[in-house]
Amino acid sequence: MNPTLYPRPLSRREFAGQVARGALLAGAALVAGPAALAAQSGQNNPFAYDLSRLSQTDSKLVRYEETGRFRCPHAEPRRVAVGPGDALFVAAGNYVTALGAGGASGLEIALSGPARCVAVAKDGTIYAGLRDHVEVFDAKGQRRAAWETPGGKPWFTGLAVGENDVFAADAGNRVLFRFDRSGKLVRRLGEKNKERGVPGFIVPSPYLDVELGPDGLLHVNNPGRHRVEAYTFDGDFEGGWGKPTAAIDGFCGCCNPIGLAVLPEGRIVTCEKGLPRVKVYGAQGEFDSVVAGTDAFPENAKVGAGETRGDSTLAGLDAAADSQGRIYILDFVTGDIRVMKRKA
Amino acid sequence: MNPSPRSEAVTRRQFFRNGARLAAVTGLGTLAGVLTGHSQAKTTVWQIDPAKCLRCDRCATHCVLEQSAVKCVHAHALCGYCQLCTGYFNPEPNDLTTAAENQLCPTAAIQRTFVEDPYYEYNIDEKLCIGCAKCVEGCNRFGNGSLFLQVRHDRCVNCNECSIAIGCPGDAFRRVPVDQPYLLKTTHAH
């Protein structure tokens, strides 16, 4: 008789152990099955949409290094700004929070709704952009005013403040509002005007940003045209730069860049979604360097690609620059704020 | 002690009668099952749930038809009419023109038409579309997800077991009522 045909009987413990193992394996297969199948399919897919090469950044182009990282104090971060004394302000959830060195929370201002953007004047006055209006607070966080809602379908996503003016980027109305510091509307900028040669903003997703440069011009992203454009305070179009491509020196996807920052000497920092990356361009648009490439934001890239349950339209980045030339990158997905310094 | 019912002997005639009854009931059950199945096949059709679609290549390769019954469709209400449509252009196009080398679609099944600066309209030529989902991935990856796949019922033969459904890694195929045969996107996918 062949003994292998008649194995010894299982004990109750062995039986229970094998059933448990089987259940575990079945559960794992159930959870990982579709993803694994899809991945396997992707490997052999002759029609694959392949961005693997573009997701890797040439290390020679990366001229910044991370010197610190801390967590945003609230969920749903949207914008980051630098105030007097290089204090960092972040708009996240229903709050604007000032962060000290190392990310310690300082002043915290509760808003009447989700914060979309923030800017801080030299005198410490804080301007917080909500979806349809701007709220004003003094340096101690006391509410001073809530400005009137402009008409149309406002969706404020960017703010900049000068000596006498506040500029609000409205992605919903595709316009830049120039207010005086008391909240009186002075002018609408950036609307399409053939006679003045203004091309108009194309904003497929709600990311319109504005920054004030040391050259005295307003720098605004025009995401649908894949450009950064410059305007005077009176709305004259001074020019624009940028090219549509997923290559490292251009702006990828349907609509990028989504966020801007200006370095002290006037170079422009751009943030992109889809292929999340932060880059530096000269004031005239010549590509300078990469601050952080797509491979530095794996979680953000996954959400942006629709590979998770997260809202891929919210997988973006924002940046701000301080007087020392340090760049703060806000990751909307992880809630991390990275401090980047140019390599020596 | 009561005699057990089992102890009663079954006559040959009773045995055959019971057997005939059992066969008749089994036959009726089978007939009812087949009829129900046929009826269901006539009242439901296969469709892809866009929210579950993983944009793999199987709709192009697994259909029993020579050219897949799955086609890309376009929800124009969701489309951004982008100049750089990532469903239309290669990730690194030489230029934003309709030249073949710039196009993502392997069969050039997407037609690009200028509307006004800087907007373009994109339409699918279903005769050319093979349902490979390359454009769908590009659109979902960077855009609003207005391009998505659907089973087109002017050519689907409504197999009892859809061979694409069997191989679908996202379990995105399901049967839908024949009078509502499409699962169209009306809001952003994400």
Contacts between the chains, C-beta under 8 A, distances in Angstrom:
chain1	res1	chain2	res2	distance
A	33	B	169	7.9
A	34	B	54	7.2
A	34	B	169	5.2
A	34	B	170	5.6
A	34	B	171	6.3
A	35	B	169	8.0
A	37	B	169	3.4
A	38	B	54	4.4
A	38	B	56	5.7
A	38	B	169	4.2
A	38	B	170	6.6
A	40	B	169	7.8
A	41	B	54	7.8
A	41	B	56	4.0
A	41	B	57	6.5
A	41	B	58	6.4
A	41	B	169	5.7
A	42	B	56	6.5
A	45	B	56	6.1
A	45	B	57	4.3
A	46	B	57	6.6
A	47	B	57	4.7
A	47	B	60	6.5
A	47	B	106	6.4
A	47	B	132	3.8
A	47	B	133	6.9
A	47	B	134	4.5
A	48	B	57	7.5
A	48	B	134	7.6
A	48	B	137	8.0
A	49	B	55	7.7
A	49	B	91	7.8
A	49	B	104	7.5
A	49	B	134	5.5
A	49	B	137	3.9
A	49	B	138	5.4
A	49	B	141	6.6
A	50	B	91	8.0
A	51	B	91	6.0
A	51	B	141	7.5
A	54	B	91	6.0
A	54	B	92	7.5
A	199	B	117	7.9
A	202	B	83	7.9
A	202	B	118	6.0
A	204	B	80	3.7
A	204	B	82	6.3
A	204	B	143	7.5
A	204	B	144	7.1
A	205	B	80	8.0
A	205	B	144	7.9
A	224	B	80	7.4
A	224	B	82	6.7
A	224	B	83	7.0
A	224	B	118	6.5
A	225	B	83	7.3
A	225	B	118	6.0
A	226	B	84	6.5
A	244	B	83	7.1
A	244	B	84	4.2
A	244	B	96	6.4
A	245	B	91	7.8
A	245	B	92	5.5
A	245	B	93	6.8
A	246	B	91	4.0
A	246	B	92	5.6
A	247	B	92	5.2
A	252	B	91	7.4
A	252	B	142	6.8
A	253	B	84	7.5
A	253	B	86	5.7
A	253	B	141	7.6
A	253	B	142	3.2
A	253	B	143	7.1
A	254	B	80	5.6
A	254	B	82	4.3
A	254	B	84	6.3
A	254	B	85	7.0
A	254	B	86	5.9
A	254	B	142	5.2
A	254	B	143	4.5
A	254	B	144	7.7
A	255	B	80	7.2
A	255	B	82	7.1
A	255	B	142	8.0
A	274	B	86	7.9
A	274	B	141	6.4
A	274	B	142	4.3
A	304	B	141	7.7
A	305	B	141	5.5
A	306	B	140	5.2
A	306	B	141	6.9
A	306	B	145	7.8
A	306	B	189	7.4
A	306	B	190	6.1
A	311	B	190	5.2
A	312	B	140	7.8
A	312	B	190	4.1
A	313	B	188	6.8
A	313	B	190	5.3
